[in-house]
Amino acid sequence: MLNPVIIETQMLIRKPIHSVFEAFIDPEITSKFWFSSATASLEQGKTVEWTWEKYQVSAKVQVTKIIANELIQIQWGEPTSTVDFIFEAINDNQTYLRIQNYNIPLQGDELMQFVIDSTGGFTTVVDSLKAYLEHGIQLHLVQDKFPPF
């Protein structure tokens, strides 16, 4: 049975919605604030692989749904869970981004650790995205989060 827990992180990004949406679709942009590389851009029905070279880890990402400038939904991780990237235009130059992680097949202490890791991880991604899109700064937050340094 899947757990009813929904993990959410969010941030106002002072950029047009299409810019924020494209930052997650196009690995050339995403690699500036999240992973090191990807096998392809995100497309509905496709599976891509994201790699974090520093940590020598990769993840298979199944893209289950894309609605342009509104939603990217993926299945990923170990254990596999659902992640929604939800985009809302506040005005022509501001986008409210929410990331929700759910369908987590864990209970008890394992679920608690997953919630902590996922919340911290997606918060770091959103903070990095904001710095990169708004100010052109690559903070390397994901790269610097864990040893080795």
MARDOBA-74063 format. One record per atom (N, C-alpha, C, O): residue in one letter; x, y, z. Coordinates in steps of 0.02 Angstrom, whole numbers, plus 50000, padded with zeros to 5 digits. Atoms other than C-alpha are relative to their C-alpha. Layout:
// MARDOBA-74063
aXYZ
...
//
This chain:
// MARDOBA-74063
m500424994050000
m500005000050000
m500445006350000
m500935006850038
l499624993850004
l500645017249953
l499815004650058
l499245004750081
n500094995549943
n500855030050090
n499655006449977
n499805008949923
p500344993850018
p499715045550089
p500435006350009
p500195011949996
v499574994249988
v501195056850132
v500185003549934
v500365000249885
i499784995950057
i501535071050009
i500535004850026
i500395008950071
i499464995549983
i503195079950023
i499965005849951
i499885004749891
e500044994350045
e503175097649953
e500525005250018
e500635006850076
t499574994249993
t504425111449926
t499795004849945
t499535002749893
q500254995150047
q504085127649834
q500425006350003
q500785007650052
m499624993750002
m504835144249780
m499735004349944
m499545001849891
l500134995250052
l504405159849683
l500655001149961
l501165002749991
i499424998950044
i505595161249535
i499825006149957
i499325006149922
r500144993950037
r505695178549457
r500244999549928
r500705002949906
k499885001150071
k505725172449278
k499344997749968
k498914995150004
p500615002350033
p504365168849148
p499914992550005
p500404988850011
i500155007149990
i503505152049162
i500364995549950
i500604990249969
h499675004350049
h504235145349000
h500744999050016
h501024993750001
s499295000649981
s506005148649065
s500094995150057
s500574991150057
v499965004549943
v505695139449228
v499844992949978
v500184988149998
f500185006650026
f504835124949140
f500574997049959
f500754991249969
e499465002550044
e506225123349010
e500624998250040
e501014993850020
a499425001649957
a507535123149150
a499994992850023
a500524989950035
f500055007149980
f506875105849199
f499974995349939
f500174989549945
i500055004150061
i506565099449021
i500684999049968
i500854993549947
d499374999850037
d508265104048947
d500594998550046
d500745002650090
p499455001849955
p509735094949030
p500595004849996
p500995005150043
e499474995050004
e510935108448967
e499905005450053
e500395008150080
i500164995049948
i510055120349087
i499994996650068
i500294999250116
t500065003449936
t509645107849225
t500684998350030
t500764998550091
s499335001849975
s511475102749238
s500355005950032
s500875005050064
k499704994149969
k511865120549292
k499795000750074
k500115004450112
f500244999349931
f510885118349455
f499824993450035
f499674993550095
w500225006149967
w510505099849487
w500484994349987
w500934993150027
f499585005850015
f511325084749405
f500575002049953
f500575007649926
s499424998750043
s512955083549305
s499834999249927
s500035003349885
s500165001450070
s512245076049146
s499374995749996
s499144992850045
a500595004150014
a510755067449067
a500064997149931
a500404999849887
t499965003250066
t510515055648922
t499575003549948
t499695002549888
a500444996650048
a509145066448843
a499575005250037
a499555005450099
s500514995549973
s507865080248868
s499404995950024
s499314990250002
l500605003449976
l506275075648959
l499455000249947
l499305005549920
e500565000750046
e504875069348846
e499524994950029
e499734989850056
q500505004549973
q503245061248897
q500084993049970
q500164992349909
g499945006950022
g503365042248888
g500714997549993
g500814991649981
k499305001950007
k505265042148882
k500314998750068
k500075001150120
t499595001049940
t506525035949010
t500685002949985
t500995001349934
v499334997150006
v508115045949034
v500404998250062
v500124995850112
e499585001349942
e509585043949151
e500345006550019
e500655009849978
w499654994249973
w510215057949261
w500604997550039
w500564992450075
t499395002049966
t511995057049328
t500275005850042
t500285011550020
w499644995449956
w512845065749474
w500714997250004
w500854992850044
e499335002750007
e514685062949430
e500385000050066
e500724995050082
k499634999649937
k515395068649597
k499844994250046
k500284991550079
y500225005249955
y514375055749690
y500014993149967
y499864988049999
q499975006250038
q514595042349555
q499334996250006
q499324990250021
v500675003049996
v512715039249553
v499595002549941
v499665008149917
s500474998350054
s511395038949417
s499314997850020
s499224993550063
a500705001949987
a509505037849419
a499634999549934
a499695003949891
k500465000750057
k508285031449289
k499385004150016
k499105003750071
v500574995549992
v506885044049265
v499494998549945
v499634999549886
q500535001350048
q505265038749182
q499535006050000
q499255007850051
v500434994050007
v504295053749117
v499294997649985
v499164995149930
t500675002550009
t502465049649141
t499515005149972
t499025003349939
k500474995050025
k501645066249099
k500355006749994
k500735008750038
i499774993250009
i502095083149028
i499425004149972
i499125002349922
i500474994950025
i500905097849008
i500415006449996
i500625009050048
a499544994350010
a501895112348934
a499835005850047
a499265008050052
n500044994349955
n502205126249060
n499524999050059
n499335003950091
e500445001449943
e501095117549190
e500264994450044
e500274995150106
l499855006049961
l501705100349243
l500524995649966
l500504994549906
i499565005650019
i503135087949230
i499914994850055
i500004996350114
q500095005449951
q502775071249315
q500484994449982
q500514992149924
i499525005450010
i504115057949337
i499914994650053
i499624995850106
q499925005449953
q504365041249421
q500754998950005
q501094998449954
w499285001049993
w506095038849494
w500174997850070
w499754997550114
g499735001249934
g507175033949640
g499974992750021
g499704988449987
e499985006649969
e507465018949751
e499825000950073
e500255003150111
p500535003150039
p506155015049807
p499675005249952
p499725011249963
t500314995650050
t505185022049658
t499435004050031
t499015001250066
s500544995649979
s504065036849696
s499845004849943
s500195005149893
t500224995250050
t503135050149597
t500225007050020
t500185008850079
v499834993049988
v503755068049580
v499645004249948
v499685002949888
d500324995150043
d502715082249509
d500365006650007
d500485009050063
f499754993250003
f503495098649457
f499425004149973
f499215003349915
i500614996450016
i502025110849455
i500195007449992
i500485010550036
f499814993250017
f502225127849371
f499375004449996
f498895002649963
e500574995350000
e501045142649401
e500265007049985
e500695009650021
a499814993250017
a501245159449315
a499665004850049
a499055004850054
i500274994849956
i501025173449442
i499875006349959
i499365009649966
n500074994850050
n501295186449307
n500504998449944
n500774992849943
d499575001550057
d502345187949148
d500724998450019
d501084995249981
n499305000849980
n503985187749246
n500094996550066
n500634996850096
q499955003649937
q503615177249399
q499644993349995
q499084992949970
t500285006850002
t503305158549416
t500044997150070
t500564997450103
y500005003649936
y502795149149572
y500104992649984
y499694989549950
l499835007050012
l503615132049568
l499874996050064
l500094997850118
r500095004849945
r503025117749679
r500254993349977
r500134991349920
i499785006850014
i503855100749685
i499684995650054
i499784996650114
q500335004749955
q502825086749761
q500274993049987
q500344990949930
n499755006850003
n503505069349799
n499524995650040
n499394997050099
y500515004149967
y502235055649840
y500014992949970
y500454991249931
n500015007250017
n501735037349812
n500634996650025
n500974993149988
i499395002549969
i503125032549931
i499844993450035
i499454993350083
p500185006549973
p503065013849969
p500404998150063
p500694992850067
l499645001249937
l503825015250144
l499555001550059
l499035004650052
q500364998949937
q503235015550324
q500515001550055
q501105000250047
g499594999349939
g503915020450495
g500635004049990
g500635009249957
d499364996450001
d505735025550514
d500275000949929
d500565006149914
e499774999450069
e506125022050331
e499645005849965
e499955009549927
l500384994550029
l504735033950279
l500245006750027
l500335011549989
m499764993749970
m505335047350401
m500675002149969
m500765008049954
q499364998450030
q507105046450331
q499925002249927
q500255006949905
f500154998150069
f506425047250152
f499735007249997
f499955011249956
v500304993249997
v505395062850197
v500555005250012
v500575010449979
i499454995449984
i506925071350273
i500465000949939
i500625006549921
d499544999750058
d508055067050124
d499685003549941
d500005007749909
s500344997250058
s506775071649992
s499865007550010
s499975011549964
t500144993049986
t506275088050075
t500655004149993
t500655009349960
g499364996550004
g508095093250095
g500275000349929
g500525005449907
g499755000350068
g508565087649920
g499645004649953
g499965008449916
f500384995750046
f507165096349827
f500045007450020
f500005011749977
t499894993049978
t507385112149933
t500665002649972
t500695008249948
t499354998250027
t509205112449880
t499955001349925
t500245006149899
v500104999250072
v508695110249697
v499665006749985
v499885010449941
v500384993850012
v507435124549706
v500425006150016
v500405011149979
d499564994349983
d508675136149792
d500535001049945
d500675006749927
s499504999550053
s509995132249659
s499695002749936
s499995006949902
l500364997650060
l508725134949519
l499895007550004
l500015011149956
k500144992949991
k508245151949589
k500635004249989
k500615009249953
a499374996350008
a510055157849600
a500225000049927
a500455005149902
y499775000550069
y510445151649425
y499555004049952
y499815008049913
l500444996550047
l508905158149333
l499955007550013
l499955011549966
e500084992949985
e508745174749424
e500655004049996
e500655009849977
h499374996349994
h510585179249443
h500584997249959
h501125000049958
g499475003050041
g511575167849327
g500574997050041
g501124996250015
i499485002649955
i512525160749476
i499914992550008
i499374990150024
q500005007249985
q512975142349489
q500284999150070
q500894999550080
l499795000649930
l513035139749677
l500304993250016
l500634992550067
h499745006849988
h513495121049663
h499734997150065
h500094993450099
l500285002349937
l512325117549809
l499934992450003
l500104989350053
v500085007350001
v511935099649757
v500694996750003
v500794991850039
q499325002750002
q513765096349719
q500365000550067
q500774996350084
d499654998849937
d514315103249888
d499634997550061
d499854998550117
k500425002049943
k512945095449996
k500314994350041
k500244994250102
f499725005849965
f513875079350038
f500744999249985
f500975001349932
p499305001550014
p515695073950054
p500044994849944
p499534991649930
p499354997049985
p516945070749980
p500065007049970
p499775008549918
f499894993250023
f517495088749962
f500695000449969
f500895005849946
//
